[in-house]
Amino acid sequence: MVTDRIALITGVSRERGLGYETAKQLKDIGFTVVITARDYDKVRTLADQIGAIAKPLDVTSDASVAAIARELDDEFGRLDVLINNAGAFFDFGGNPLTADMQFVKDALDTNLLGAWRVIQALYPLLEKSDAARIVNVSSGAGSFSDPVFGLGYHFSKVPVYAITKLALNGLTVKLATETKDSPIKINSVDPGFTATYSAAEKWGARPVSEGAKGIVWAATLPDDGPTGGFFRDGQPLGW
Ligand SMILES: NC(=O)c1ccc[n+]([C@@H]2O[C@H](COP(=O)([O-])OP(=O)(O)OC[C@H]3O[C@@H](n4cnc5c(N)ncnc54)[C@H](OP(=O)(O)O)[C@@H]3O)[C@@H](O)[C@H]2O)c1
């Protein structure tokens, strides 16, 4: 059944991932949710579990992104919420002096250009919503303010990943400036250190349901809500 509000989430291939949990929470509050992943079998299995709609989407592929834009246009004619959740290339222990440049390009292609590409392609559909929201799932690793994982701190041993998220935050600001006179709101959200992998749980990461709440918050902002910001749990974060 198609309900009033339609949301699309990228990078939903794992039951334990933030994308799947975000999809569940949006379904629970009445959204029609389209979940996407580059592996269609995986996303279809997940979609079946929660009554979502599955579609294949590789955010690094212009053709794949164009195809989903066409399909959404044909099926719904608009989009209310876009959540750019796809992200990877967590180069733990990496070193910018020796980082492989192909790895850097691939990381940027997914974490920065992936979101950018999808926003450009789906923007005409978001413009047809009366209150569109875009959420770029970022990370404290890409900020100067996070005292544990942030740029310049000891645990920020994920240089390539961190730089892609820093750039993603820049994209959020530039797009928000460009769209400030429209009803569209676009924000970056850091879900916090979240137990989407069992190793993270051992290091004290919080439950996935908590990390996803801040994403849902930004996806459901009221008309007087913020745009162009960076948030965790609905609270502003330093850049
Ligand atoms: N967990 C945390 O503590 C934490 C903290 C801060 C930020 N984040 C961010 O939260 C988001 C979700 O992460 P997660 O922890 O839930 O891990 P995850 O389950 O690994 O989520 C990342 C998703 O991105 C997908 N992806 C990678 N390349 C893609 C591409 N080219 N096209 C489409 N999808 C692609 C992956 O799919 P495949 O299976 O196909 O690779 C996977 O489904 C990421 O952006 C991450 O940077 C997580």
The ligand as an SDF file (V2000), in Angstrom:
LIG
                    3D

 48 52  0  0  0  0  0  0  0  0999 V2000
   27.9550    2.3040   12.4420 N   0  0  0  0  0  0  0  0  0  0  0  0
   28.5030    3.4450   12.8820 C   0  0  0  0  0  0  0  0  0  0  0  0
   29.0370    3.5180   14.0250 O   0  0  0  0  0  0  0  0  0  0  0  0
   28.4730    4.6600   12.0210 C   0  0  0  0  0  0  0  0  0  0  0  0
   28.9240    5.8700   12.5730 C   0  0  0  0  0  0  0  0  0  0  0  0
   28.8930    7.0200   11.7910 C   0  0  0  0  0  0  0  0  0  0  0  0
   28.4020    6.9510   10.5070 C   0  0  0  0  0  0  0  0  0  0  0  0
   27.9830    5.7730    9.9710 N   0  0  0  0  0  0  0  0  0  0  0  0
   27.4560    5.7610    8.5900 C   0  0  0  0  0  0  0  0  0  0  0  0
   26.1980    5.1400    8.5750 O   0  0  0  0  0  0  0  0  0  0  0  0
   25.9520    4.5950    7.2770 C   0  0  0  0  0  0  0  0  0  0  0  0
   25.4810    3.1570    7.4120 C   0  0  0  0  0  0  0  0  0  0  0  0
   26.5420    2.3910    7.9610 O   0  0  0  0  0  0  0  0  0  0  0  0
   26.3210    1.0270    8.7720 P   0  0  0  0  0  0  0  0  0  0  0  0
   27.1430    1.1320    9.9900 O   0  0  0  0  0  0  0  0  0  0  0  0
   24.8720    0.7450    8.8980 O   0  0  0  0  0  0  0  0  0  0  0  0
   27.0720   -0.0380    7.8580 O   0  0  0  0  0  0  0  0  0  0  0  0
   26.6080   -0.9040    6.5860 P   0  0  0  0  0  0  0  0  0  0  0  0
   25.4880   -1.8160    6.9590 O   0  0  0  0  0  0  0  0  0  0  0  0
   27.8470   -1.5040    6.0500 O   0  0  0  0  0  0  0  0  0  0  0  0
   26.0120    0.1680    5.6010 O   0  0  0  0  0  0  0  0  0  0  0  0
   26.6420    0.6640    4.4940 C   0  0  0  0  0  0  0  0  0  0  0  0
   25.8130    0.3130    3.2880 C   0  0  0  0  0  0  0  0  0  0  0  0
   26.3350    1.0250    2.1490 O   0  0  0  0  0  0  0  0  0  0  0  0
   26.2190    0.1470    1.0790 C   0  0  0  0  0  0  0  0  0  0  0  0
   27.0280    0.5310   -0.0780 N   0  0  0  0  0  0  0  0  0  0  0  0
   28.3710    0.5610   -0.2080 C   0  0  0  0  0  0  0  0  0  0  0  0
   28.7140    0.9350   -1.4610 N   0  0  0  0  0  0  0  0  0  0  0  0
   27.5460    1.1520   -2.1170 C   0  0  0  0  0  0  0  0  0  0  0  0
   27.2240    1.5440   -3.4390 C   0  0  0  0  0  0  0  0  0  0  0  0
   28.1770    1.8020   -4.3370 N   0  0  0  0  0  0  0  0  0  0  0  0
   25.9140    1.6710   -3.7790 N   0  0  0  0  0  0  0  0  0  0  0  0
   24.9420    1.4240   -2.8850 C   0  0  0  0  0  0  0  0  0  0  0  0
   25.1780    1.0240   -1.6150 N   0  0  0  0  0  0  0  0  0  0  0  0
   26.4720    0.8930   -1.2440 C   0  0  0  0  0  0  0  0  0  0  0  0
   26.6090   -1.2060    1.6250 C   0  0  0  0  0  0  0  0  0  0  0  0
   26.1490   -2.2170    0.7420 O   0  0  0  0  0  0  0  0  0  0  0  0
   27.0370   -3.4850    0.2760 P   0  0  0  0  0  0  0  0  0  0  0  0
   26.5870   -4.6050    1.1740 O   0  0  0  0  0  0  0  0  0  0  0  0
   26.6290   -3.6970   -1.1470 O   0  0  0  0  0  0  0  0  0  0  0  0
   28.4750   -3.1420    0.4300 O   0  0  0  0  0  0  0  0  0  0  0  0
   25.8520   -1.1740    2.9470 C   0  0  0  0  0  0  0  0  0  0  0  0
   24.5340   -1.6090    2.7580 O   0  0  0  0  0  0  0  0  0  0  0  0
   27.2610    4.7470    6.4950 C   0  0  0  0  0  0  0  0  0  0  0  0
   27.1880    5.9030    5.6620 O   0  0  0  0  0  0  0  0  0  0  0  0
   28.2940    4.9710    7.5880 C   0  0  0  0  0  0  0  0  0  0  0  0
   29.4030    5.7010    7.1340 O   0  0  0  0  0  0  0  0  0  0  0  0
   28.0020    4.6200   10.6970 C   0  0  0  0  0  0  0  0  0  0  0  0
  1  2  1  0
  2  3  2  0
  2  4  1  0
  4  5  1  0
  4 48  2  0
  5  6  2  0
  6  7  1  0
  7  8  2  0
  8  9  1  0
  8 48  1  0
  9 10  1  0
  9 46  1  0
 10 11  1  0
 11 12  1  0
 11 44  1  0
 12 13  1  0
 13 14  1  0
 14 15  2  0
 14 16  1  0
 14 17  1  0
 17 18  1  0
 18 19  2  0
 18 20  1  0
 18 21  1  0
 21 22  1  0
 22 23  1  0
 23 24  1  0
 23 42  1  0
 24 25  1  0
 25 26  1  0
 25 36  1  0
 26 27  1  0
 26 35  1  0
 27 28  2  0
 28 29  1  0
 29 30  1  0
 29 35  2  0
 30 31  1  0
 30 32  2  0
 32 33  1  0
 33 34  2  0
 34 35  1  0
 36 37  1  0
 36 42  1  0
 37 38  1  0
 38 39  2  0
 38 40  1  0
 38 41  1  0
 42 43  1  0
 44 45  1  0
 44 46  1  0
 46 47  1  0
M  CHG  2   8   1  16  -1
M  END
$$$$
